[in-house]
């Protein structure tokens, strides 16, 4: 890998590691919850749930969160707990963190 290629790859990885935008995260969370079974919830319950969920998974890049929520939406019947979605996000981040570590330790040609 040349120094120029390494620099480009490092910048791309930095972009891929940026935390989620709260507004985009909220919209994706709302899509996940539509049609899911849960106990009766008030508007305040839903707002609180969304706020805490944003805090718990907001550190992850948006594509990681969106993929985890989409997976839950397509495979599960009930509302997810925060730990359910956080665990899915952590699973998806392992590969990215591995790639980041490899990239950081890559040998530069030239």
N, C-alpha and C positions, 0 to 999 in steps of 0.2 A: 504494500500500500504506500503510495507516495504521500508526502507531507500535505499536499493540496487535497488529495482524496480523504486523508485522515481528518483534516480540518472540516471538510464538508460533512463527513460522517458524524463527527462530534457535534456539530451544530444541529444536524437532523435529530440526533439522539436527545439533545437538550430540549428541542421542541417536543419530542415524543414523551418527555418526562414531565411536562408542565401540568400542574394541577387543573382540575376541571373548573370551567366557568360555572358559577352558582346558578345562573339563569338556565343554561343549557342542561345542567344536572337536574334541576327541578322539573323541567319539561320532560326529560327522559324518565324520571321517577314517576311522574303522573301517568305516562303511557304504560308503565309497568303495572300500576295499581288498578287500572281500569279492568273491571270484570273479575277482580280477585275477591275471594270470600274472606270476610273478616267480621268481627263483632261490630255492632252498631257504633259508628264514630260520628262525633260532632265536627263541625268545621274547625274548631279549636284543636281537637285531637289530630286532625289531618295536618294542620299547619305545624303543630309541634312535632309530629312524626317526620314531616319533610325537613324541618330545621335540623333536628338531631341527625337524620340520615345524611344531610348535606355535610354536617360536621364530621361524621364518621367515615364518609367515603370521598369527600372533596379533595383529599390529598392526591388521589389517583388521577391519571390522565383521563380525559373525557372518553376516548375510544375504549379504554379498559372498563370504565363504569357502564357505558352504553352497552357493551357486549355482555357484561354480567347481568344487567337489568333485562336485556332482550332474552337472554337464556332463561332467566327466571320466568319472564312473562310467557314464554312458549312451553315451559315444562311443568310449572307448579300451579296449584289451585288456589293456595292461600297467600295472603300478604306476606312478604318476606320480613324477617327480623333484620335489624341492622347488622347483626353478626353474620347472617346468611349472605347478604350482599357483600359485606366486607371480606368474608372468606373467599367468595368468588373472585373479587378484585385482586386479592393477594395471590391466588392461584395464577391469574392471568399476568400479574406483574413479575413473577419469578423468571420467566423467559426473558422479558425485557431487561431486568436487572442483570441477568447473566450476560446478555449481549452488551450492555453498557460496560460491564467490568472487562470483558474481552476487548472491546474497542479501546478502552482507556489504557490497556496494557499492550496494545498492538505495536509491533515493530514497524518503524517507519523506514522506507527505502530511501537511499540517496543520501 
